[in-house]
Amino acid sequence: MQVFYNDRHPLHHGRHEMFRGELVPCFEVPERADFVLQALRARAIGDIVAAPGIGIDVLARVHARRYLEFLSTAWDEWVALDPRNAGRDALPSYWPIRTFRSDVLPASFPARMGLFSFDAGSPLTAGTWEAARWGGACAAAAAGQLLAGARSAFALTRPPGHHAGHDFFGGYCFINNAAVAAQCLRDGGMRKVAVLDIDYHHGNGTQAIFYERADVFFASVHGDPLTEYPYYLGHADERGAGAGLDCNLNLPLPKGTGFADWRKAMDFALRRISAYGAEALVVSLGLDTFEGDPISGFRLASADYLRVGEDLAAAGLPTAFVFEGGYAVADLGLHTVNVLEGFLQRA
C-alpha cells in the first residue's frame, strides 16, 4: 500500500478553539498524524512517500475559487489588520445565517472569514493554507494510485477534511480531501465512485458537495446529529436531491453504540455501495469511534479496527483511505494501522 504523507501538516497548529463558551487547547494537533506515521513505520506497513504538488484547478473541482483565494491570502490579511495578530490564531465571529446574503463578497476580512466558515472551533493559522492544500495533493495522489491499478492507497494528512464544504471551512477542516480523491477518480475515467465516511461525526461537507450528483455515492455511519456535531446534517431522511436522489445514505447511531451494531450499519452501507455499482471506494477514515475518544461517543475497541479493515477489503473495490478525525491521540496510530493491516490481510 502506497502511503502519501503530508510532511507540511505541522504548519497548521492551532493554539485554541472555542468550545462551550471558552477558549480551550485544540483537540486537533500535529501529534495525531505523527503517531500514525510512527505506527506505520513500526509495523512496516506501506511505502511512505511525499505527494507531488497539484494546481489550484484540481482543488477547484470541488471548492469555489473565491473560497480557495480567501484561504490562500487569509493569514496575510489577518496580520495586516494588526501586527499583534501574528501571535494569535484567527477565529470567526460573524456568520451570514438565514435571510442574510452570501453572494456579495465583503471587503471586511472578519466578515469574509464568517462567510467562509460555519463554526468558531477551527482556528486559522499561519500555515493552514500550506498544510491544507498539500493534504489535497495527498488525496489526489492516492486516487492516482487507484487509477494506475493499485488495490489501495492511504493519504496521511491533517488538518482533516470531511466537514469542509464547497465554500466553507469548519470542524477542523479546510480542504475536503475525500471529495478531492473522489473527484480525481471521476476525472480519471471511473464512471461511479463511492465515499464511505466512518468518522464519528457526519461528513457534512462531503455530503453537500455531492448531494445532487449521481456519479458519487456518499454513505456515512455517524453519531446522531440530534445530539452530535455537526448537528445540522446527517439525518436518515437525507437521500440526495435531483440527479443525486438515492445516492446519499446516512446511518446515524445513538451515543454509546458498540461495535456489533456499528458493524451492522457499515455492512449495510457497503451493500448499498455494491448495489450502486461503484468502481472505486474512498474511505473517510475517522478513528474517533474509539471508546476512549475525548469528544465522541461510540464504543469500538482497538482490536475492532482489524475487523473494520477486513470488512472494507471484503467489498472488493480499489480503495483510497483518507485520514480524518480521532482525538485519543496516543492510541491513534495503533487504530489506524489496525484498519490498514486488516484490509491488507483480507485483500
VEXNU-697863 format. One record per residue (C-alpha): x, y, z; residue in one letter. Coordinates in Angstrom, 2 decimals, decimal comma. Example, Ala and Ser with C-alpha at 12.3 -4.5 7.8 and 13.67 -1.06 7.14 Angstrom:
# VEXNU-697863
[[12,30; -4,50; 7,80]; "A"] [[13,67; -1,06; 7,14]; "S"] 
This chain:
# VEXNU-697863
[[0,00; 0,00; 0,00]; "M"] [[1,37; 3,37; -1,02]; "Q"] [[1,16; 5,94; 1,77]; "V"] [[1,22; 9,61; 0,81]; "F"] [[2,35; 11,61; 3,82]; "Y"] [[1,86; 15,34; 4,13]; "N"] [[5,10; 16,49; 5,73]; "D"] [[3,76; 20,07; 5,79]; "R"] [[0,89; 19,22; 8,15]; "H"] [[2,70; 20,58; 11,27]; "P"] [[2,48; 24,06; 9,75]; "L"] [[-1,17; 24,05; 10,81]; "H"] [[-1,02; 24,11; 14,61]; "H"] [[-3,88; 25,92; 16,26]; "G"] [[-3,42; 27,33; 19,74]; "R"] [[-7,04; 27,43; 20,89]; "H"] [[-10,57; 26,67; 19,77]; "E"] [[-13,89; 27,93; 21,09]; "M"] [[-15,60; 25,12; 23,00]; "F"] [[-18,75; 25,65; 25,05]; "R"] [[-18,10; 29,27; 25,84]; "G"] [[-14,38; 29,24; 26,47]; "E"] [[-11,11; 29,03; 24,61]; "L"] [[-9,52; 25,63; 25,16]; "V"] [[-6,41; 23,96; 23,69]; "P"] [[-7,13; 22,46; 20,28]; "C"] [[-8,08; 18,80; 20,12]; "F"] [[-6,80; 18,62; 16,54]; "E"] [[-2,99; 18,65; 16,93]; "V"] [[0,04; 17,69; 14,80]; "P"] [[0,78; 14,72; 17,06]; "E"] [[-2,28; 12,99; 15,59]; "R"] [[-0,50; 12,33; 12,30]; "A"] [[2,89; 11,87; 13,98]; "D"] [[1,66; 8,87; 15,99]; "F"] [[0,18; 7,29; 12,86]; "V"] [[3,42; 7,76; 10,96]; "L"] [[5,36; 6,12; 13,79]; "Q"] [[2,96; 3,17; 13,87]; "A"] [[3,17; 2,68; 10,10]; "L"] [[6,94; 2,51; 10,31]; "R"] [[6,94; 0,26; 13,36]; "A"] [[4,56; -2,21; 11,71]; "R"] [[6,27; -1,82; 8,30]; "A"] [[3,02; -1,02; 6,51]; "I"] [[3,21; 0,82; 3,24]; "G"] [[5,81; 2,63; 1,21]; "D"] [[5,72; 6,14; 2,68]; "I"] [[6,35; 8,95; 0,20]; "V"] [[5,52; 12,62; -0,28]; "A"] [[2,77; 13,51; -2,73]; "A"] [[3,55; 15,52; -5,86]; "P"] [[2,11; 19,01; -5,90]; "G"] [[-1,15; 19,89; -7,61]; "I"] [[-2,50; 23,11; -9,04]; "G"] [[-5,41; 25,04; -7,63]; "I"] [[-7,52; 23,83; -10,58]; "D"] [[-7,67; 20,36; -9,01]; "V"] [[-8,97; 21,78; -5,73]; "L"] [[-11,38; 23,99; -7,66]; "A"] [[-13,12; 20,87; -8,98]; "R"] [[-14,76; 20,59; -5,54]; "V"] [[-14,25; 24,03; -3,94]; "H"] [[-15,29; 27,53; -5,02]; "A"] [[-12,44; 29,60; -6,38]; "R"] [[-13,30; 32,60; -4,22]; "R"] [[-13,09; 30,34; -1,17]; "Y"] [[-9,68; 28,99; -2,21]; "L"] [[-8,47; 32,52; -2,89]; "E"] [[-9,61; 33,53; 0,60]; "F"] [[-7,73; 30,64; 2,24]; "L"] [[-4,56; 31,38; 0,29]; "S"] [[-4,40; 35,00; 1,49]; "T"] [[-6,26; 34,83; 4,82]; "A"] [[-3,25; 34,77; 7,14]; "W"] [[-1,58; 37,75; 5,50]; "D"] [[-4,84; 39,69; 5,71]; "E"] [[-5,26; 38,75; 9,37]; "W"] [[-1,80; 40,05; 10,26]; "V"] [[-2,32; 43,17; 8,17]; "A"] [[-5,28; 44,07; 10,39]; "L"] [[-2,98; 44,26; 13,41]; "D"] [[0,69; 43,16; 13,61]; "P"] [[-0,07; 41,61; 17,00]; "R"] [[-2,25; 39,09; 15,20]; "N"] [[0,93; 37,27; 14,15]; "A"] [[0,95; 35,81; 17,65]; "G"] [[-2,67; 34,63; 17,77]; "R"] [[-4,96; 32,48; 15,66]; "D"] [[-7,82; 33,80; 13,58]; "A"] [[-11,31; 32,67; 14,63]; "L"] [[-14,56; 33,82; 13,00]; "P"] [[-17,17; 35,75; 14,94]; "S"] [[-19,83; 36,67; 12,36]; "Y"] [[-21,94; 34,42; 10,11]; "W"] [[-24,46; 35,14; 7,31]; "P"] [[-27,25; 32,90; 8,57]; "I"] [[-30,86; 32,79; 7,30]; "R"] [[-32,08; 35,92; 5,42]; "T"] [[-28,51; 37,28; 5,10]; "F"] [[-26,82; 37,50; 1,69]; "R"] [[-23,82; 35,35; 0,81]; "S"] [[-23,43; 36,29; -2,86]; "D"] [[-21,72; 39,63; -2,16]; "V"] [[-18,10; 39,28; -1,07]; "L"] [[-17,47; 41,71; 1,82]; "P"] [[-14,39; 43,92; 1,83]; "A"] [[-14,02; 43,33; 5,58]; "S"] [[-11,72; 40,42; 6,43]; "F"] [[-13,69; 39,37; 9,57]; "P"] [[-16,89; 39,38; 7,50]; "A"] [[-15,32; 37,24; 4,78]; "R"] [[-13,98; 34,84; 7,37]; "M"] [[-17,51; 34,39; 8,68]; "G"] [[-18,85; 33,99; 5,15]; "L"] [[-16,47; 31,08; 4,54]; "F"] [[-16,90; 29,24; 7,86]; "S"] [[-19,57; 27,61; 9,99]; "F"] [[-18,11; 27,39; 13,49]; "D"] [[-15,68; 29,05; 15,90]; "A"] [[-13,80; 25,85; 16,66]; "G"] [[-11,47; 25,83; 13,65]; "S"] [[-8,56; 28,25; 14,12]; "P"] [[-6,85; 29,53; 11,01]; "L"] [[-3,09; 29,79; 11,48]; "T"] [[-0,03; 30,94; 9,58]; "A"] [[0,43; 27,52; 7,99]; "G"] [[-3,18; 26,46; 7,48]; "T"] [[-3,30; 27,00; 3,72]; "W"] [[0,02; 25,28; 3,10]; "E"] [[-0,92; 22,27; 5,20]; "A"] [[-4,44; 22,00; 3,79]; "A"] [[-3,53; 22,31; 0,12]; "R"] [[-0,85; 19,65; 0,44]; "W"] [[-3,45; 17,47; 2,09]; "G"] [[-5,46; 17,79; -1,09]; "G"] [[-2,34; 16,77; -3,00]; "A"] [[-2,05; 13,61; -0,88]; "C"] [[-5,68; 12,73; -1,61]; "A"] [[-5,21; 13,32; -5,33]; "A"] [[-2,09; 11,14; -5,30]; "A"] [[-3,96; 8,32; -3,52]; "A"] [[-6,65; 8,50; -6,20]; "A"] [[-3,94; 8,41; -8,85]; "G"] [[-2,63; 5,14; -7,41]; "Q"] [[-6,03; 3,53; -7,87]; "L"] [[-6,31; 4,87; -11,41]; "L"] [[-2,93; 3,26; -12,10]; "A"] [[-4,28; -0,11; -10,98]; "G"] [[-3,37; -0,27; -7,28]; "A"] [[-5,71; -2,08; -4,90]; "R"] [[-5,31; 0,55; -2,16]; "S"] [[-3,57; 3,73; -1,05]; "A"] [[-3,56; 5,92; 2,06]; "F"] [[-3,48; 9,71; 2,33]; "A"] [[-2,00; 10,50; 5,73]; "L"] [[-2,60; 14,19; 6,23]; "T"] [[-4,07; 16,78; 8,53]; "R"] [[-5,97; 19,02; 9,04]; "P"] [[-8,83; 16,61; 8,26]; "P"] [[-11,29; 17,41; 5,51]; "G"] [[-14,76; 15,91; 5,58]; "H"] [[-16,51; 18,90; 7,25]; "H"] [[-15,21; 21,35; 4,61]; "A"] [[-17,83; 22,20; 2,01]; "G"] [[-17,76; 23,74; -1,43]; "H"] [[-17,13; 27,19; 0,02]; "D"] [[-16,69; 26,90; 3,78]; "F"] [[-14,43; 25,50; 6,49]; "F"] [[-15,28; 24,18; 9,94]; "G"] [[-14,91; 21,14; 12,15]; "G"] [[-11,09; 21,49; 11,90]; "Y"] [[-11,42; 21,03; 8,09]; "C"] [[-10,40; 23,39; 5,27]; "F"] [[-9,93; 21,29; 2,10]; "I"] [[-12,21; 18,28; 1,64]; "N"] [[-9,61; 15,62; 0,91]; "N"] [[-12,09; 12,76; 0,42]; "A"] [[-14,05; 14,85; -2,09]; "A"] [[-10,83; 15,70; -3,93]; "V"] [[-9,96; 11,99; -4,14]; "A"] [[-13,45; 11,07; -5,39]; "A"] [[-13,44; 13,84; -7,99]; "Q"] [[-9,98; 12,81; -9,21]; "C"] [[-11,23; 9,25; -9,66]; "L"] [[-14,16; 10,55; -11,70]; "R"] [[-11,95; 12,84; -13,75]; "D"] [[-9,61; 9,90; -14,32]; "G"] [[-12,35; 7,93; -16,02]; "G"] [[-14,17; 5,98; -13,33]; "M"] [[-17,89; 6,10; -14,03]; "R"] [[-19,16; 5,67; -10,46]; "K"] [[-17,32; 6,30; -7,20]; "V"] [[-18,42; 5,85; -3,59]; "A"] [[-17,31; 7,70; -0,46]; "V"] [[-17,82; 5,88; 2,84]; "L"] [[-17,39; 8,09; 5,91]; "D"] [[-16,79; 6,15; 9,14]; "I"] [[-15,76; 9,09; 11,31]; "D"] [[-17,87; 9,56; 14,45]; "Y"] [[-19,01; 12,93; 13,12]; "H"] [[-21,06; 13,18; 9,95]; "H"] [[-19,17; 14,33; 6,87]; "G"] [[-21,47; 17,25; 6,15]; "N"] [[-19,08; 18,85; 3,68]; "G"] [[-18,72; 15,73; 1,55]; "T"] [[-22,46; 15,16; 1,55]; "Q"] [[-23,16; 18,73; 0,47]; "A"] [[-20,59; 18,64; -2,35]; "I"] [[-22,10; 15,53; -3,96]; "F"] [[-25,73; 15,78; -2,82]; "Y"] [[-27,20; 16,46; -6,26]; "E"] [[-24,91; 14,16; -8,21]; "R"] [[-25,47; 10,58; -9,33]; "A"] [[-21,83; 9,80; -10,12]; "D"] [[-20,64; 9,82; -6,48]; "V"] [[-22,48; 7,83; -3,82]; "F"] [[-21,99; 9,10; -0,27]; "F"] [[-22,60; 6,90; 2,76]; "A"] [[-21,92; 7,78; 6,39]; "S"] [[-22,11; 5,92; 9,71]; "V"] [[-22,01; 8,51; 12,49]; "H"] [[-23,34; 9,88; 15,76]; "G"] [[-26,94; 11,04; 15,65]; "D"] [[-26,99; 14,76; 14,69]; "P"] [[-29,83; 15,36; 17,12]; "L"] [[-27,15; 15,33; 19,80]; "T"] [[-23,78; 15,19; 17,98]; "E"] [[-21,72; 17,66; 15,92]; "Y"] [[-22,21; 18,95; 13,23]; "P"] [[-25,90; 18,84; 14,22]; "Y"] [[-27,49; 20,31; 11,10]; "Y"] [[-26,87; 17,49; 8,59]; "L"] [[-26,64; 13,72; 8,81]; "G"] [[-30,25; 12,67; 9,31]; "H"] [[-31,53; 9,43; 7,79]; "A"] [[-34,08; 11,19; 5,57]; "D"] [[-31,35; 12,99; 3,59]; "E"] [[-31,30; 10,83; 0,46]; "R"] [[-29,85; 13,22; -2,12]; "G"] [[-31,67; 15,55; -4,49]; "A"] [[-32,23; 15,93; -8,22]; "G"] [[-29,96; 13,59; -10,14]; "A"] [[-28,45; 12,54; -6,81]; "G"] [[-31,65; 11,20; -5,28]; "L"] [[-30,94; 7,88; -3,52]; "D"] [[-27,19; 8,45; -3,87]; "C"] [[-26,87; 9,66; -0,28]; "N"] [[-27,14; 7,30; 2,70]; "L"] [[-26,95; 8,43; 6,31]; "N"] [[-26,89; 5,89; 9,12]; "L"] [[-26,99; 7,87; 12,38]; "P"] [[-26,47; 5,85; 15,56]; "L"] [[-27,04; 6,78; 19,22]; "P"] [[-24,24; 7,71; 21,56]; "K"] [[-22,92; 4,59; 23,27]; "G"] [[-23,28; 2,32; 20,23]; "T"] [[-20,92; -0,67; 20,43]; "G"] [[-19,06; -2,47; 17,70]; "F"] [[-21,66; -5,12; 16,86]; "A"] [[-24,36; -2,60; 15,95]; "D"] [[-21,86; -0,21; 14,36]; "W"] [[-20,54; -3,05; 12,19]; "R"] [[-24,04; -3,93; 11,01]; "K"] [[-24,53; -0,34; 9,90]; "A"] [[-21,24; -0,31; 7,97]; "M"] [[-22,15; -3,64; 6,36]; "D"] [[-25,45; -2,15; 5,22]; "F"] [[-23,61; 0,85; 3,77]; "A"] [[-21,21; -1,43; 1,90]; "L"] [[-24,11; -3,44; 0,48]; "R"] [[-25,72; -0,25; -0,78]; "R"] [[-22,41; 0,80; -2,33]; "I"] [[-22,19; -2,57; -4,08]; "S"] [[-25,76; -2,25; -5,39]; "A"] [[-24,92; 1,24; -6,65]; "Y"] [[-22,16; -0,24; -8,81]; "G"] [[-19,20; 1,78; -7,55]; "A"] [[-15,92; 1,16; -9,33]; "E"] [[-13,78; 2,54; -6,50]; "A"] [[-14,17; 3,45; -2,84]; "L"] [[-12,88; 6,42; -0,87]; "V"] [[-12,92; 5,85; 2,89]; "V"] [[-13,04; 8,88; 5,15]; "S"] [[-11,07; 7,15; 7,90]; "L"] [[-12,04; 8,72; 11,18]; "G"] [[-10,87; 6,84; 14,28]; "L"] [[-12,87; 8,85; 16,81]; "D"] [[-15,25; 5,90; 17,07]; "T"] [[-12,81; 4,55; 19,70]; "F"] [[-14,31; 4,06; 23,16]; "E"] [[-11,64; 6,31; 24,70]; "G"] [[-12,03; 9,28; 22,36]; "D"] [[-12,48; 12,50; 24,39]; "P"] [[-15,04; 14,21; 22,12]; "I"] [[-17,03; 11,30; 20,70]; "S"] [[-19,38; 8,59; 21,92]; "G"] [[-19,11; 5,18; 20,25]; "F"] [[-17,51; 2,17; 21,94]; "R"] [[-15,18; 0,48; 19,46]; "L"] [[-12,13; -1,23; 20,98]; "A"] [[-8,63; -1,34; 19,50]; "S"] [[-8,97; -4,89; 18,14]; "A"] [[-12,24; -3,98; 16,39]; "D"] [[-10,34; -1,90; 13,86]; "Y"] [[-8,76; -5,03; 12,40]; "L"] [[-12,29; -6,27; 11,65]; "R"] [[-13,15; -2,87; 10,13]; "V"] [[-10,25; -3,22; 7,70]; "G"] [[-11,24; -6,78; 6,82]; "E"] [[-14,83; -5,75; 6,12]; "D"] [[-13,71; -2,90; 3,89]; "L"] [[-11,45; -5,23; 1,93]; "A"] [[-14,29; -7,73; 1,50]; "A"] [[-16,13; -5,11; -0,57]; "A"] [[-13,60; -5,92; -3,29]; "G"] [[-13,12; -2,36; -4,52]; "L"] [[-9,98; -0,34; -5,17]; "P"] [[-9,86; 1,73; -2,00]; "T"] [[-8,29; 5,06; -1,10]; "A"] [[-8,13; 5,75; 2,63]; "F"] [[-8,12; 9,41; 3,69]; "V"] [[-7,21; 10,25; 7,29]; "F"] [[-9,89; 12,18; 9,18]; "E"] [[-10,69; 12,52; 12,90]; "G"] [[-9,57; 10,77; 16,06]; "G"] [[-8,58; 12,58; 19,23]; "Y"] [[-7,37; 9,89; 21,62]; "A"] [[-4,02; 10,90; 20,23]; "V"] [[-1,70; 8,31; 21,80]; "A"] [[-3,90; 5,44; 20,55]; "D"] [[-4,47; 6,80; 17,08]; "L"] [[-1,50; 5,14; 15,41]; "G"] [[-2,49; 1,68; 16,64]; "L"] [[-6,08; 2,02; 15,45]; "H"] [[-5,16; 3,40; 12,04]; "T"] [[-2,60; 0,69; 11,41]; "V"] [[-5,05; -1,98; 12,58]; "N"] [[-7,54; -0,89; 9,90]; "V"] [[-4,89; -0,93; 7,19]; "L"] [[-3,42; -4,23; 8,32]; "E"] [[-6,84; -5,86; 8,45]; "G"] [[-7,53; -4,55; 4,96]; "F"] [[-4,23; -5,80; 3,55]; "L"] [[-4,55; -9,25; 5,11]; "Q"] [[-8,06; -9,74; 3,76]; "R"] [[-7,32; -8,19; 0,37]; "A"] 
